[in-house]
Amino acid sequence: MGGKGSAPATPDYVGAAQLQGELSKEALNMQNYANRPVINTPFGSQTWGTKAITDPATGQDVTQWTQNTTLAPGLQSALEAQVGTQLGRSELAGGFMNRVVDEYSQPFDYAGLPQMAELSGPSQLSTGVADYTPGLTTSYNFGSALPEFDSSYRDTVATQLMQKMQPVHDYQQRQLETKLANQGFVQGSEAYNRALTELGQRQAAERFNALDASGAEAQRLYNMQMGTAQAGYQQNLGAAQFQNQALGQAASLDQQRMAAQNAALSQQQSLNQQYANYQNQLRQQAIAEEAQRRGMSLNEMNALLSGQQVQMPQMPSFNQSGRAETPNILGATQMGYDAQLGAYNAQQAGFNNLLGSAAQLGSAAFMFSDRRLKSNIVKLGDHPIGVGVYEYTMFGQRQVGVMAQEVQKVRPDLVKRHANGYLMVDYGGLQ
């Protein structure tokens, strides 16, 4: 069992990464070459050329790829003919520039165009008979106004009834107080106050009935007055309705006359609108014709310049090869190191368990660990403080621990001598 000094050496990660990068660059170069095939079609061919150059940005030697497209003879002739035709159209269009400048150098002349039409006649029609509003005439006298309800009469009747009732109510209260005193009820007691409250409620009901009776008497008097007034109002209303009927007939005749006048005005306005629309249409046509004349040379030049363009023939596509994966050397290096480190950690865990068991036996005090007391000694590993860890027989039992003489050299504070002369070790301090 190895100690802490037996941990695996750290791998060369930089070397592994550099090796993997070189393999990746080689795979990329092979893929680039595989994805640049020579393509031959009835329209022509597509080839690739290479040249070794130095990248000015990095100073590295790189390969420069050049794509070459060669058209078939017939297609090449058609291309040259199209380019020549385009050149001729461009030169012809350039000759139109002076005409365009002459046409647009003069401002647009609105003076010779038909004028914008304006409507004549009334802008709106009459909607009815002027200065006449049907309904009851405000100058007709309907007689006296209707009577208003006189609440003072009701109050007078109510006051008289209350004055008559008050002596009776006062007598009833004195009689009740005397009766309660004779029955032994003390003034201010609950029963005494309840009896006076009940009397007050009965008297309040009597006063309310008196008010209700006074209101009914006042209403009866008002109804008599209202009946007399309504009879006179009906007579006046009949006369007013007769007068309104005569006014309505006169208004009907006026409305018929105004309707005929409005119809004539509407027809005249319609004719005026038709004439104005025709006049404005002529003006818009003249403006459009003048604008077309001014832009004729420019439109001809644009038509020549926007002719058919030369199109590059489309080469057929192909299935590009995929990039080959390079071996993951860096990952494999890491995995190998992790495996060795895991084995080392497992070995250390077993060693710590053995040492921990021995320390538990002496965690509270020093224990004998003198080499002179041990036999059948087998080294298991190394302790972090720089001493060996052993398995041995002491006092007739197999145990695990350290040698007191070795500990005394590096950690004398953990060793002391017993009265019998043998050395003892503080195993709790080794943790």
C-alpha positions in Angstrom: 0.0 0.0 0.0 1.6 3.3 -1.1 1.7 6.5 0.9 0.9 10.0 -0.1 4.2 10.3 -2.1 3.0 7.5 -4.5 0.5 9.8 -6.3 0.7 9.4 -10.2 2.7 11.9 -12.1 0.8 14.7 -13.9 0.4 13.9 -17.6 1.8 16.2 -20.4 -1.5 17.9 -21.2 0.2 20.5 -23.5 1.8 17.8 -25.6 -1.4 15.9 -25.8 -3.3 19.0 -26.9 -0.6 19.9 -29.5 -0.8 16.3 -31.0 -4.6 16.4 -31.2 -4.4 19.9 -32.9 -2.0 18.6 -35.5 -4.2 15.6 -36.3 -7.3 18.0 -36.5 -5.4 20.2 -38.9 -4.5 17.3 -41.1 -8.1 16.0 -41.1 -9.3 19.5 -42.1 -6.9 19.7 -45.0 -8.1 16.4 -46.3 -11.7 17.5 -46.0 -11.1 20.7 -47.9 -9.4 18.8 -50.8 -12.3 16.3 -50.9 -14.9 19.0 -51.1 -13.4 20.7 -54.1 -14.1 18.3 -57.0 -13.9 19.2 -60.7 -17.4 19.6 -62.0 -18.1 19.1 -65.8 -21.6 19.9 -67.2 -23.0 20.7 -70.7 -22.8 24.4 -69.7 -19.1 24.3 -68.8 -16.8 23.2 -66.0 -15.7 24.3 -62.6 -12.2 23.6 -61.4 -10.0 24.5 -58.5 -6.4 25.8 -58.2 -4.1 26.0 -55.2 -1.1 28.1 -54.3 1.1 28.2 -51.2 1.1 31.7 -49.7 1.9 33.4 -46.4 -0.9 34.8 -44.4 0.0 38.5 -43.9 -2.0 38.6 -40.7 -0.4 35.7 -38.9 2.7 35.0 -40.9 1.7 31.3 -41.2 2.1 29.3 -44.4 -1.4 28.6 -45.8 -3.0 27.2 -49.0 -4.9 29.6 -51.2 -7.7 28.0 -53.2 -9.0 29.5 -56.5 -12.3 28.6 -58.1 -12.4 28.7 -61.9 -15.6 28.5 -64.0 -15.2 27.9 -67.8 -18.4 28.1 -70.0 -19.1 25.9 -73.0 -18.2 27.6 -76.3 -21.8 28.2 -77.3 -22.7 29.6 -73.9 -19.6 31.8 -73.9 -20.6 33.3 -77.2 -24.1 34.0 -75.9 -22.6 35.7 -72.9 -20.4 37.9 -75.0 -23.3 38.8 -77.2 -25.4 39.7 -74.2 -22.7 41.9 -72.7 -22.2 43.6 -76.1 -26.0 44.3 -76.3 -26.0 45.7 -72.8 -23.1 47.9 -73.7 -24.9 49.2 -76.8 -28.1 49.9 -74.8 -26.1 51.8 -72.2 -24.4 53.9 -74.8 -27.8 54.6 -76.5 -29.3 55.5 -73.1 -26.4 57.9 -72.4 -27.3 59.7 -75.6 -30.8 60.4 -74.3 -29.4 62.4 -71.3 -29.5 65.7 -73.2 -33.2 65.2 -74.1 -34.0 64.4 -70.5 -32.2 67.6 -69.3 -34.1 69.7 -71.9 -37.5 68.3 -70.9 -37.0 68.7 -67.1 -35.2 72.1 -67.3 -38.4 73.9 -68.0 -40.9 74.2 -65.0 -44.3 72.6 -65.3 -46.6 75.0 -67.2 -50.1 75.2 -65.6 -51.1 78.4 -67.4 -52.3 76.6 -70.6 -54.3 74.0 -68.7 -58.1 74.1 -68.2 -59.0 76.0 -65.0 -60.3 74.3 -61.9 -64.2 74.6 -61.9 -66.0 76.3 -59.1 -69.7 75.6 -58.2 -72.1 78.5 -58.6 -75.5 79.1 -57.0 -76.7 78.5 -53.4 -74.4 76.2 -51.4 -77.3 74.7 -49.4 -81.1 74.3 -49.7 -83.9 75.6 -47.4 -85.2 72.9 -45.0 -88.8 74.3 -44.3 -91.1 77.2 -44.1 -89.3 80.3 -42.8 -90.4 82.2 -39.7 -93.1 79.6 -38.7 -93.1 77.2 -35.8 -96.2 74.9 -35.5 -97.8 74.5 -32.0 -99.9 76.6 -29.6 -99.6 80.3 -30.1 -98.0 82.1 -27.2 -100.4 85.1 -27.6 -103.5 83.2 -26.8 -104.9 83.8 -23.2 -106.0 80.6 -21.4 -107.5 82.4 -18.5 -106.5 82.4 -14.9 -103.7 80.1 -13.8 -104.5 76.8 -12.0 -104.7 77.1 -8.2 -101.7 76.1 -6.1 -102.0 73.8 -3.0 -102.2 76.0 0.1 -100.4 74.1 2.9 -101.1 76.9 5.4 -104.8 75.8 5.6 -103.7 72.3 6.5 -101.4 73.7 9.2 -104.2 75.8 10.6 -106.5 72.8 10.9 -103.7 70.7 12.5 -103.0 73.5 15.0 -106.6 73.7 16.1 -106.8 70.0 16.5 -103.6 69.9 18.6 -104.9 72.7 20.9 -108.1 70.8 21.5 -106.2 67.5 22.3 -103.5 69.0 24.6 -105.6 69.5 27.7 -106.8 65.9 27.4 -103.3 64.6 27.0 -102.1 66.6 30.1 -105.0 65.2 32.2 -104.2 61.6 31.1 -100.5 62.0 32.1 -101.4 63.4 35.6 -104.0 60.7 36.1 -101.4 58.0 35.2 -98.7 59.4 37.5 -101.2 59.5 40.3 -102.2 55.9 39.6 -98.6 54.7 39.5 -97.9 56.5 42.8 -100.9 54.9 44.5 -99.7 51.4 43.2 -96.4 52.0 44.9 -94.2 52.6 41.8 -91.3 54.9 42.5 -90.8 57.8 40.0 -87.9 57.0 37.7 -88.1 53.2 38.1 -88.2 51.0 35.0 -91.9 50.1 35.4 -92.8 53.8 36.0 -91.0 54.9 32.9 -92.4 52.1 30.8 -96.0 53.1 31.7 -95.3 56.8 30.8 -93.6 55.7 27.5 -96.7 53.6 26.5 -98.9 56.6 27.2 -96.7 58.9 25.2 -96.9 56.5 22.2 -100.7 56.4 22.3 -100.9 60.2 22.5 -98.4 60.5 19.6 -100.6 58.2 17.5 -103.6 60.4 18.3 -101.6 63.5 17.2 -100.6 61.8 14.0 -104.2 60.9 13.2 -105.1 64.6 13.8 -102.4 65.6 11.3 -103.7 63.1 8.8 -107.2 64.4 9.1 -106.1 68.0 8.6 -104.2 67.0 5.4 -107.4 65.2 4.1 -109.5 68.3 4.8 -107.0 70.6 3.0 -106.8 68.2 0.0 -110.6 68.2 -0.2 -110.7 72.0 -0.5 -107.9 72.0 -3.1 -109.7 69.4 -5.2 -112.8 71.7 -5.3 -110.7 74.6 -6.5 -108.9 72.5 -9.1 -112.2 71.2 -10.6 -113.4 74.8 -11.1 -110.1 75.8 -12.7 -109.9 72.7 -15.0 -113.4 73.4 -16.4 -112.3 76.9 -17.5 -109.0 75.5 -18.9 -110.8 73.0 -21.1 -112.9 75.7 -22.7 -109.8 77.8 -23.5 -107.9 74.7 -24.8 -110.7 74.0 -27.4 -110.4 77.6 -28.7 -106.6 77.3 -28.9 -106.8 74.0 -30.8 -109.1 75.5 -33.4 -106.7 78.3 -34.0 -103.7 75.9 -34.3 -105.6 73.9 -36.9 -106.0 77.0 -39.0 -102.3 77.8 -38.6 -101.4 74.2 -39.5 -103.2 74.4 -42.8 -101.4 77.6 -43.7 -98.1 76.0 -42.8 -98.8 73.0 -45.0 -99.3 75.3 -48.0 -96.1 77.1 -47.2 -94.2 73.8 -46.9 -95.4 72.6 -50.3 -94.2 75.9 -51.9 -90.8 75.6 -50.2 -90.5 71.9 -51.3 -91.0 72.9 -55.0 -88.5 75.7 -54.6 -85.9 73.3 -53.0 -86.4 70.7 -55.8 -85.6 73.3 -58.4 -82.5 74.5 -56.5 -81.4 70.9 -56.1 -81.7 70.2 -59.8 -79.7 73.3 -60.7 -77.0 72.4 -58.2 -76.8 68.9 -59.7 -76.2 70.4 -63.2 -73.6 72.7 -61.8 -71.8 69.7 -60.1 -71.8 67.7 -63.3 -70.3 70.6 -65.3 -67.6 71.1 -62.6 -66.7 67.4 -62.6 -66.3 67.5 -66.4 -64.2 70.6 -66.2 -61.9 69.1 -63.5 -61.6 65.8 -65.5 -60.4 67.7 -68.5 -57.8 69.5 -66.3 -56.5 66.2 -64.8 -56.2 64.6 -68.2 -54.2 67.6 -69.4 -51.9 67.4 -66.4 -51.3 63.7 -67.0 -50.6 64.2 -70.7 -48.1 67.0 -69.9 -46.4 64.8 -67.3 -46.1 61.9 -69.7 -44.6 64.2 -72.3 -42.0 65.5 -69.9 -41.0 62.0 -68.8 -41.0 60.2 -72.1 -37.3 60.5 -72.7 -36.4 59.5 -69.1 -38.7 56.4 -69.4 -37.1 55.4 -72.7 -33.6 55.7 -71.2 -34.6 53.6 -68.1 -36.2 51.0 -70.3 -32.9 50.6 -72.2 -30.8 50.4 -69.0 -33.1 47.8 -67.3 -33.0 45.2 -70.0 -32.3 41.5 -69.6 -29.2 40.9 -67.3 -26.6 38.2 -67.9 -27.2 35.2 -65.7 -24.4 32.9 -64.4 -25.2 29.2 -65.2 -25.9 27.1 -62.1 -23.5 24.2 -61.6 -25.0 21.0 -60.1 -24.5 20.5 -56.4 -22.8 17.4 -54.9 -22.7 15.7 -51.5 -19.8 17.2 -49.6 -17.7 14.8 -47.6 -17.9 15.1 -43.8 -14.9 15.9 -41.7 -13.2 12.8 -40.1 -13.1 12.9 -36.4 -9.6 13.0 -34.9 -8.7 10.7 -32.0 -9.4 12.4 -28.6 -5.9 12.1 -27.3 -6.3 14.9 -24.8 -9.4 13.2 -23.4 -7.8 9.8 -23.3 -4.8 11.3 -21.5 -7.1 12.8 -18.9 -9.1 9.6 -18.4 -5.9 7.6 -17.9 -4.7 10.0 -15.3 -8.1 10.0 -13.6 -8.0 6.2 -13.4 -4.5 6.2 -11.8 -5.5 9.0 -9.4 -8.7 7.1 -8.5 -6.6 4.0 -7.7 -4.3 6.1 -5.6 -7.2 7.8 -3.7 -8.7 4.3 -3.0 -5.4 3.1 -1.7 -5.1 6.2 0.5 -8.6 5.7 1.8 -7.8 2.2 2.9 -4.6 3.4 4.6 -6.4 6.2 6.5 -9.1 3.7 7.7 -6.4 1.5 9.1 -4.6 4.4 10.7 -7.9 5.8 12.0 -8.7 2.5 13.7 -5.4 2.6 15.5 -5.8 6.2 16.4 -9.3 5.6 17.9 -7.7 3.2 20.4 -5.4 5.9 21.7 -7.3 9.1 21.0 -7.7 9.9 24.7 -4.0 9.1 25.8 -0.6 8.0 24.7 -0.1 4.4 23.7 3.0 2.2 23.6 4.5 2.2 20.1 8.1 1.4 20.9 9.8 -0.6 18.2 11.4 -2.9 20.8 7.9 -4.1 21.8 6.9 -5.1 18.2 7.6 -8.2 16.0 6.6 -9.5 12.6 6.7 -5.9 11.2 5.3 -5.3 7.7 5.4 -1.7 6.2 2.0 -0.7 4.7 2.8 2.9 3.5 3.8 6.3 4.6 2.2 8.8 6.9 1.9 12.5 5.8 4.3 13.7 8.5 7.1 11.6 7.0 7.1 8.4 8.9 6.2 4.8 8.0 2.9 3.0 8.8 3.3 -0.6 9.8 1.4 -3.8 10.6 3.0 -5.7 13.5 2.4 -8.0 16.5 2.5 -6.4 19.9 1.3 -7.9 23.2 0.2 -11.0 21.3 -2.1 -9.1 18.8 -1.8 -7.9 15.2 -2.0 -4.1 15.2 -1.4 -1.1 12.8 0.6 2.0 13.7 3.8 3.9 13.6 7.3 3.5 15.2 7.8 5.8 18.2 11.5 6.2 17.3 10.6 7.5 13.8 7.9 9.9 15.1 10.3 11.2 17.8 12.6 12.5 15.0 10.0 14.6 13.2 7.4 15.3 15.9 8.9 14.9 19.3 5.9 16.6 20.9 3.9 13.5 20.1 6.2 11.1 21.9 6.9 10.6 25.6 8.8 8.0 27.6 6.9 5.7 30.1 8.3 5.1 33.6 9.3 1.6 32.4 11.6 3.2 29.7 9.5 2.4 26.6 8.3 5.1 24.3 4.6 6.0 23.8 2.9 7.9 20.9 -0.1 10.3 20.9 -2.0 8.7 18.0 -4.7 11.4 18.4 -2.2 14.0 17.3 -1.4 12.1 14.1 -4.9 12.8 12.7 
